[in-house]
Amino acid sequence: MNIKQTIKKVLSESLRDRIIDLINDTGVINAIKFVGGYDELKKHCEVPVEEKIKTIKKYTNVGDMYGGFYLTELNEDPISYDEDSEGYHQIEYIGMNKVKVVVYGGYKNNTEMFDYNVAYEDLPEKTIEDIFEMVINQII
């Protein structure tokens, strides 16, 4: 490794450490604002899933009387969650502690069959990332 690469690596590690400290001290939203956006932050460090869930819960608390939002209220499309013999499952509501999944079945999955709740901690990381990005796009 030449001197240029070494300097670049040291500066990158220093910036990553500063961003992590900023997340820990002031929260992920302020860190995102500081570095100029979530995409920029992701170039330097990964936001832990626990921090994403904490942020989602904090900002969905200002929603409706139950503490949450229908994705349509945020001008967002439902999030695909699963598809099985019961039908097509999609997340339509994000609440303080869980999401609401609505299952559509019947002809071309056009009939709402039932719904159920899933805690954030039980969602796949990709789904948490999708919800987190929706929330920060509303805030920033």
C-alpha positions in Angstrom: 0.0 0.0 0.0 1.5 3.3 -1.0 1.3 6.6 1.0 -1.7 7.9 -0.8 -3.7 4.8 -0.1 -2.7 4.8 3.5 -3.7 8.5 4.0 -7.0 7.8 2.3 -7.7 4.8 4.5 -6.8 6.7 7.7 -9.1 9.6 6.7 -11.9 7.2 5.8 -11.6 5.4 9.1 -11.5 8.7 11.0 -14.7 9.9 9.3 -16.4 6.6 9.9 -15.5 6.9 13.6 -16.8 10.4 13.8 -20.1 9.5 12.1 -20.6 6.6 14.5 -19.9 8.9 17.5 -22.4 11.4 16.0 -25.0 8.7 15.7 -24.4 7.6 19.3 -24.5 11.2 20.6 -27.2 12.9 18.6 -29.1 10.1 16.7 -29.0 8.8 13.2 -31.2 11.6 11.7 -28.7 14.3 12.8 -25.8 12.2 11.4 -27.6 11.8 8.1 -28.1 15.6 7.9 -24.5 16.2 8.9 -23.0 14.1 6.1 -25.5 15.3 3.4 -27.9 12.4 3.2 -28.5 8.8 3.9 -26.7 7.6 0.7 -23.6 9.5 1.7 -23.8 8.1 5.3 -24.0 4.5 3.9 -20.7 5.0 2.0 -18.9 5.4 5.3 -20.7 3.2 7.8 -23.7 0.8 8.3 -26.5 2.0 10.6 -27.2 -0.9 13.0 -30.7 -2.5 12.6 -31.4 -1.6 16.2 -30.8 2.1 15.5 -33.1 1.9 12.5 -35.9 0.3 14.5 -35.4 2.9 17.3 -35.7 5.7 14.8 -38.8 4.2 13.1 -40.5 3.9 16.5 -39.6 7.4 17.5 -41.0 9.1 14.4 -44.1 6.9 14.0 -45.1 8.0 17.5 -46.2 11.3 16.0 -48.7 9.6 13.7 -52.4 9.0 14.2 -54.0 8.4 17.6 -52.4 4.9 17.7 -49.0 6.2 16.8 -48.4 5.3 13.2 -49.1 6.0 9.5 -50.7 4.3 6.6 -48.1 4.2 3.8 -50.6 5.9 1.5 -50.6 8.9 3.9 -46.9 9.2 3.3 -47.4 8.9 -0.5 -45.6 5.5 -0.4 -46.6 2.2 -1.9 -47.3 -0.8 0.3 -44.2 -3.0 0.9 -44.3 -6.6 -0.4 -43.9 -8.9 2.5 -44.8 -12.5 1.5 -46.8 -14.6 -0.9 -48.1 -18.0 0.0 -51.2 -20.2 -0.5 -53.3 -17.7 1.6 -52.5 -14.9 -0.8 -50.3 -11.8 -1.3 -49.1 -10.2 2.0 -48.1 -6.5 2.0 -47.3 -4.0 4.7 -49.7 -1.1 4.6 -49.3 0.5 8.1 -46.3 1.3 10.2 -46.9 1.8 13.9 -44.9 2.5 16.9 -44.1 -1.1 17.7 -45.2 -3.1 14.7 -46.4 -3.1 11.2 -49.8 -4.1 9.9 -49.7 -6.7 7.1 -52.8 -7.1 4.9 -53.3 -10.3 3.0 -55.1 -10.2 -0.4 -56.4 -13.4 -2.0 -59.1 -14.5 -4.4 -59.2 -13.8 -8.1 -55.9 -12.0 -9.0 -55.4 -11.3 -5.3 -58.0 -8.5 -5.4 -59.9 -9.4 -2.2 -58.7 -8.3 1.2 -58.8 -11.5 3.2 -57.4 -10.6 6.7 -54.6 -8.7 8.4 -52.1 -9.3 11.1 -49.3 -7.5 13.0 -45.6 -8.1 12.9 -43.1 -6.6 15.4 -40.2 -4.7 13.9 -37.8 -7.0 15.5 -39.3 -9.9 13.6 -39.1 -8.3 10.2 -36.3 -9.1 7.7 -33.4 -6.6 7.5 -34.4 -5.6 4.0 -37.9 -4.7 5.1 -36.5 -2.7 8.0 -34.3 -0.8 5.6 -37.2 0.0 3.3 -39.3 1.3 6.2 -36.4 3.2 7.6 -35.7 4.9 4.2 -39.4 5.9 4.0 -39.3 7.4 7.4 -36.1 9.4 6.9 -37.4 10.7 3.5 -40.4 12.1 5.4 -38.2 13.8 8.0 -35.3 15.1 5.9 
